[in-house]
Amino acid sequence: MRNGGQILISALLQNNCKAVFGVPGESYLTALDALWQHANAIRYLTCRQEGGACFMATAYADATGDAGVCFVTRGPGAMNAAIGLHAAYQGSTPLILLVGQIPTAHRDREAFQELDYRRVFGPMSKWVAEIDRPSRIPEYVNRAWRTAISGRPGPVVLVLPEDVLKAESDTPDLKPAMATPVAPLASDMVTIETLLTHSKRPLLLLGGANWTQAGHDAIIQASETLGLPVAVGFRRQGLFPNDHPHYIGNLGFGGTPMPNDYCREADLILVVGSRLGDGTTLKFSLIPAPIPHCRLVHVHPGAEELGRLYQADLLVQADPNAFATALTLIPRKEHPTRTAICASARRRYEAMLELVPQPGPVDMGAVMRFLSQQLPADAFMTTGAGNASDWPNIHFRYRRFRGGLAPVCGAMGFGVPAAVAAKIADQDAPAIYVGGDGDFLMNGQEFATAIQYGLDPIFIIVDNGSYGTIRMHQERAFPGRNSGTGLTNPDFATVAIGYGGHGETVEATDEFAPAFERALASRKAAVIHVKVGVDHLGPNMTVSTLNSRRTLKRRLSY
């Protein structure tokens, strides 16, 4: 006989769960005790806020390809975790959110911290279920796991009443849940070969979150064999090595001019894994909806995503890894014109990376060049939201498969816990966060989690004393009327030292490299506080330039 908590943790172990991120609560004390009993096999990472914990579990899944697991308590704990659930849903990330619940005998009385999680979490998850007896825990866990990793991956919520976790049962463990990936039809590949044969300006667009190393290797091989320029979707930079000669950038937000210009010129777009959301399609303008401007092949593991918006020439329900393998079987054909076009697109992308000197006390373009040149190929780069994330998302050269951890949903506060999760996924690889002052303080408390577990991510805070993205929009819509976007910040380096980490302050460009080397050598979690000035808004953008353009436009209109 085992109690429900023991059955639950055993079911997680059966599914090869290695880490659980969470904040402890009295609603799942029995499960916490079971985690203590299995501490050598499964790590429980104590976080400082449930939103940070759920972001961490989501980023861990993105970094490893395994389902992330987050455990939170009922009511307020669950609501704090909702932001991570939403990030996993929009990012197609497999996640299991375990939520403690009031005892079953207290249901429907608006008991202390009671919530109906089916109604609360239904729109942002693939499945929500409440387990009513310990004997069914293995069944529910396996179904949750399979649901999370199958088709279009995503989050699942399992609700665990306190009394169910305490009750005992002799139910046995089950074998691990298995995904059943779908392979493309032979006829699909024949059609694709024909389309590629007649295409002069093809584009291979990669997205989604359920790639494997084998699939990654296969898609690189296919791009080389078929001479295909490759772009990745919004915040999917880790899906293709950025230093590869066929890589031409990320499509959509931040893809100006490349590869957005090339996309508009393409005569065939082969989309693998991406949903073709508004971030990747620049609000559906790069690829007009519902009828594209060119031939379109859409490959996606979720049948519900195919034909949802775009009327493609060919819809292929297939796992991206199985499809990539099938694509390598299409024989090589010489396309001299296509080869030249691919090389030209690559040159245009590289020209975009070479920024002119940026105004202000610290040239972030020079900082990104330094990081691209100095960091090893296995480095993780994590970001949150805001214009500060454009620096790495556009101007850093990602080389590690799954090395870019960023919120597809645009949630602020993702990057700090993501950097901690990256170090849990691979403690030997550097994990670097680049984000704004506003973004960092959304979940900066998770710096303490890094310290607690002896992890050494480096957090680069781009401080312009404002919510910069909103300030940018504000200056465009209501020039000179700065309302609600100004921030008064602490001395971030001193804060880091107070946590027990390493802290550096950078106020000039030439100070960054030695500060970074010292942070790296400290072997502690570290903050590099980069003071870029209040005029700074992002790559090639300042408040002053916006005002100058507006003044020039006004003069020309007279």
N, C-alpha and C positions, 0 to 999 in steps of 0.2 A: 504494500500500500504506500502511495506517495500523495503528498498534498498537491493542490493545483499549481502552486508556485514551482515545485520541483518538476512537475510534469511539463510546465511551460518552458522552463530553462532547458530541460532535456530535449524538447522539441526544437528549440532554437539550435542547440548543438547538433542535432541530427541533420539540420539544414546548413551546417558548416558556418554558422554565425560565430565570428571571432570577437566582435566588439559590440557593445550596447552603450549608446550615449543617452544620458538622462539627468534628471534632477530627482532626488529621492522624495517619496511621499508616503504618508501612512496608509494610503489605499492599497499599496502593493508591497508591504513589509515582508510578506511571506515569499514573494518572488525575489526580493533583495537578499533574503537569507539563502535562498537557493543559489543565487549568483555567488554569494560568499563561498558556498560549498564547492562551486565549480570555478573558483577564481583562477586556477591554472590553465583552464581551457577556454574561458571566455572573459574578456575584460569589460568591466563596467566603468565607464569614464564619467566621473561626476562633473557636470557643467554648472555654470553659475546662473543660467536662466534657460527656461525651456525652449525659447525661440532659438537661442544659440545652440542648444543640444540638437534640435531638429535640423537646423542648418548643417551642423556637424555630421549628422547621420547621412544627410543628403549628399554632402560633399564627399564623404567617405565612399558612398556608393558610386559617385561619378569617378572617383580616383581609382577604384578597384574593379568595378564591374559587378561586384556582389551587391545583394540587397542590403541597404542600410537599415539599422534597427535603432529606434528611439523609444525610451520608456519614460512616461510622465504620469503625474498624478491627476486626479479628477479636476473638473471645473477650471479654476484659474490656470493650473498647469497645462491642461489640454488647450485652452485658448491661447496661451503664450506660444504653444507649439504650432498653432495653425499656420503661421507665416512660413515655416519650413515645409509643412504639408503642401501649401500652395506652390512653393518653389519646386518641389518634387513633381507635382502634377503638371505644371507648365513645362518643366524641364524633361518630362518623360523619364524620371529617375525611379528605379525600384526602391521602395521604402516601406517598412513595416512600422507603424506607429502604435505602440502598446499604451493603453490608457487605463489607469486604475478607475474604479467606479464604486459608487455607494453600494451597500449590501442590497441584494435583490428584494428583501422584505420591505425596504424603504422606498421602492420605486413609486413614481407618480405622486409624491407628497411634497415636491419641491424641497427635498431633503438638502442638507448642507452640501453645497457644491454639486448638486445634481444637474446634469445636462442630458438631453436626448442627442447622442452623437450621430445618429443616422441623419437627423435633420441638420445638424450643425456642419458636419463634414461631408455629407453626401455629394455636394456639387464640386468638391475639390479632391476627390479620391475615387479609385476604381471600385472599391467595395468597403462597406462599414458593417461590422457585425459585433454583437455582444454575446459572449459565451455564457451559457446558463448552467453548465455542470462540468466538473473537472474531467470527466471521462471523454468529453468531446474536444478538449484542448488540442491534442495532436492533429485531429482532423481539421480544425479551424486554422491552426498554424500552417499546415501544409497547403490548404486551399489559399490562404493569404499569400504565402510565398509564391505559389504557382501563378496567382493572379498578378502579383507585382512584377514578375519577370517575363510574363508572356505577352504576345502581341505588342501593342504599344506599352512599354513598361510604365509604371506609375506607383503611387502610394496606396496602401491599404491600411485601414484602421481596425484594430481589434480591441474591444472594450472588455475589461476583466473585473467583474464585481469582487469586492473584498472577500465575501463569504465563499465564492467559487475558488479563489486562490487558497483559502484555508481548508476547504473540504478535501477529503481523501478519495482515491480511486485506485483500482489495480489495473487501469487501462495501460496497454503496452505502447511503446514508442512505434512510430511508423518510419518507413524508409523515406529518404529525402524527397521533397517535391522536385519534379522535373519539368522544364520548359519543353515545348514541342515546336521548334522552329520550322517555318514553312520555306521550302525551296522554290525557286522560280520554275515555271514550266519550260520545257525545251523549246516550245513554239515562241515563248516570250523572248528567249535569247536569239532565236533566228530573226525575229522582227527587229530587235535592237541592233544586231549585226548589220542588217540592211540599212537601218536609219543612220548608223555610224558611217557606213560606206559612202553614203550620199551627203554627209554633213561636211561643210567646210569650216564652220566656226562652232564646234561643240563646246559644251561646258559640263563638267562633272561636278555636281553640288552635293556635299556630304552633310549630314545632320543626324539627329537622334543621339541616344545615350546608351544603346545596347550593343556597341561594337566589342569584339574580342580582339586579342592580339593577332590571331590568325586572319580575321577579317580585315584588320588594319593593314597587315602585310600584303594581303591579296589585292586590296584596292590600290595600293601603291604600285604593285606589279602591273595591274590592269591599266593604270594611267600611263605607265611607261610603254607598255606594249601597244596601246591604241593611240598614243600621242594626245592625251586629253589634258587640257588645262583644268586645274582643280581649284574650286573655292569651297569654303566651309560656311555653314550657316551662322546666324547671330550667336556669339559666345560659344562657338564650337571649335575654338582654335586648336585644341589638342587632338583633333581627328586626322590631321595630315601634317607631316613635318614641314614647318615654314621655310626651311632652307632648301627644300627640294625644288629643282628647276621647273617643275610643273605647277607649283603652288602660286596662286595669284591673289590671295587675300580672302577676307571674310565678307560675304555678301550682306547687303542691307545696311543697317545702322553702322556707320564707321567705315563703309566700303567705298568712300568717295576719294579719288575717282575710280580706283580699282578695288574689286572687280566689277563694281556696279556698271561702269561704262561698257565693259566687255559683255556683261549679261544682256544689256540692251541690244547689242550687236549680234548675239548668238543666234544660230539657226536651229540648234538642238540643245535642250537642257536635259541632262540625265540626272534626276534627283534620287539620291539613295539615303533613306532613313529620315529625312527632314519632313516635318509636317507642312512646310511652306507657310509659316506664320508671318505676322506683319513685321516682326523684327528682321527676319531674313529677306523679305520681299520689299522692304522699305514701304510699309503700309500698302502692300499689294500694287505698288507702282512699277517695280522693276519687271515683274511678270504680271501683266494685266489679268484681272480676274473678271469673269470666269473663263474667258477665252484667251489663252496665252498668245504672245506675239510671234512665237516660233513653235516648232515641234517640241512636245514635252512628254517625257517618260517619267512616271512617278512610281518609285519603289518604296514600299513601307510595310512593316509587319502587321499593322492594324488595319483591318478591312474598313473600319469606320472612318479612317482618315483619307481613303482613296476616293476621289471624286467628290469629296466634301465641299470643295470650293472650285478647284480647277478642273476643266474639261480636258484631260490629257489625251494624247494620241495613243498611249498605252499605259494601263494601270497594272502594276505587278504587286500582288501581295506576297512578300517574301522577307525573311530575316536578312538584314543587310550583309551579314557575314556569309551566308549561303549564296547571296546574290554576287558578292564580290568574288567568291571562288568561281562561280559560273562565268563571270565576266572575264576571268583570266584565260578561259578556254577559247575565247574568240581569237582566231589567228591574227597575227600581225600583218598589217598591210601598210605599204609605204604611202604616206600622205605628205609630200614635200610642202605644199601650201599650208597644211595644218601645222606642220612642224615649225614653220616660220611664224605663224600666228601665235602659237604657244610661246615661242621665245620672245616675241614682241610683247605679249601680255605680261610675261614675267618681268621684262625690263621696265614696263610701266608701273608694275607693282613696286619694284625696288626703288624706282625714282620717287614714289610716294613716301617711302620710308625715310628718305633723306630730307629731314626737316631743315629749313633755314633756322639760324639761331633764334631761339625764343626769347622774347623780352622778359624783363623782370630779374630779380636777384639770383634765381636758380633756373637754369635752362633744363627743363625736363626732357627735352629731346636728347640732350647730351647724356642725361641720366639713363634713358632707355637704351642708348647705344652701348653705354658701359655695361649694363646688365646683360644685354644680348651677347656681348663679346666675352664677358667674364664668367657667367653662370654656366655650369656643365649642362650637357644635353638632358640629364635626368631631372632637372629642376622643375618644381611645380610653381606656377604663377596663379595667384588667387586675387579676385577682385570682388567688389560689391557693385554698387550702382553709382551713377553720376559721371560727370565729365572727366573726373580724375581717372576713372577706369579706362577711358579711351587711350591713355598713354600705353599701358601694356596691351590692351586688346587690339590696338592697331599697330603699335610700334615696337613691340617685343617679339622676338623670333622664337615661337614655341617649337620645341623639338621632341618633347616627351609625349608618347601616346597617353592620352587622358591627363596631360599635364596642365591643361587650362581649366580651372575651377571657377565658374562664374554663374550668376543667377539668370537664367533665360527669362524669368518673370520680371527682372529689373528690381529685385528687392534690395534695399539698402541693408547693410549689416551682415551680408552673407560672407564677405571675404575674410573677416577675422576668424570666425569659427572654421571656415574652409581651410585656412592655413594650418590650424591645429589638427584638423582631420587628416590633412595631407601627411603630416608627420606621424600620425598613428598608422596610416597606410604604408608609409615607407620612411622609417626614422632616419635612414642614411642619406636621403635625398634632400637638397635644399628646398625650402618652401618659403616663397616670397609673396607678401601681400603688398599691393599698391592701391591706395584708396584715399579719398578725401577726408578732411577733418570731420565733416558731418557723418560720413559713412562709418568711420572708425568708431565713433562714440555710440553708434547704434548697438554694437555688441562688443565694445572694447573690454568689457569685464571678462571675456573669455581668455584674455591674456593671462589671467590667474590660473586658468585650466592648463595652459601650456607650462607655466611655472610648476604647478603641482605635479605634473607627470614628467618633468625634466626634458621637455621638448624645446627646440630652438628655432622656431620660425622667425623670420625677420619682417617687421611691419613698417612699410614706408608710407608715412602719412603726408599727403600733399595738402598743406594747410594754406588756404586762401581766405580764412575767416568768414566763410559763408557756405550756404547750400548752393554750390556753384552752378549746377544745371538749372535750378529754378531761377537763380539770379540772371543767367543768360536769357531764359525765356522772358523774364520780367523786363530786362533791358530792351528786348525786341518789341514787346507788346506795350510796355508802359515806361518809356525811357526816362531815366533819372528819378524814378519813383520806387526806390528800394524799400520794400515792405516785407518784414518777417524773415528775410533770408540772411541777415547778418548774424555771425556767431562770435562769442567770446570764448576762447579756448584755454585750457590749462597748458602748462609746460609739459608736453607729452613725454619728453625724455626723462624728466624728473618723476613723472608718474610711473614710467616703466621701471626705473630704479627702485621706487617705493614698493612695487610688486615683487622685487627680487630679481628683476631682469637687467638688461643692458639698455642704456639710453644715449642717443646722440642727437644733436641739433645741427642742422645744415642751413646756412643762410647765404651761401655763395656756391656757384657751380663746382668750383675746384675743391670744395670741402667734402663733396659727396663720396668720391672714391675712397679716400682714407677712412671716412666714417663707416662706410660699408665694410671695408676690410676689418676694421676693429670689431664691428658687430658680429661678423662671421667668426672671427677668432675667439670671441667671448664664449662661444658654445652655450649661450643662454638665449632664451626668448628676448628679442631686442626690438626697440623702436628707433627709427630714424625719422626725426621730425623735420620735414623739409618745408621751410617757410618761403613760399613762392610769391606772397604778396596779394593784396586784395584785388588787384587789377587782373589777376590770372583767372581764366575761365576754362582752359583746356588747350589741346593742340591747335596752334595757329589762331588762338582766340583770346582776346582780352576785352575788358570793358571799354578801354580806350579805342580799340579798333572798331568796335560796334558803334561807338559814338561818332567816330570819324566817318564811317561809311554812311551813317544816317545824315550827317551834316553835308557830305558830298551829294547825296541823293536829293536833299532839300535844295541845294544850290542849283543842281541840274534841272530841277523841276520849274525854276523861275524863268 
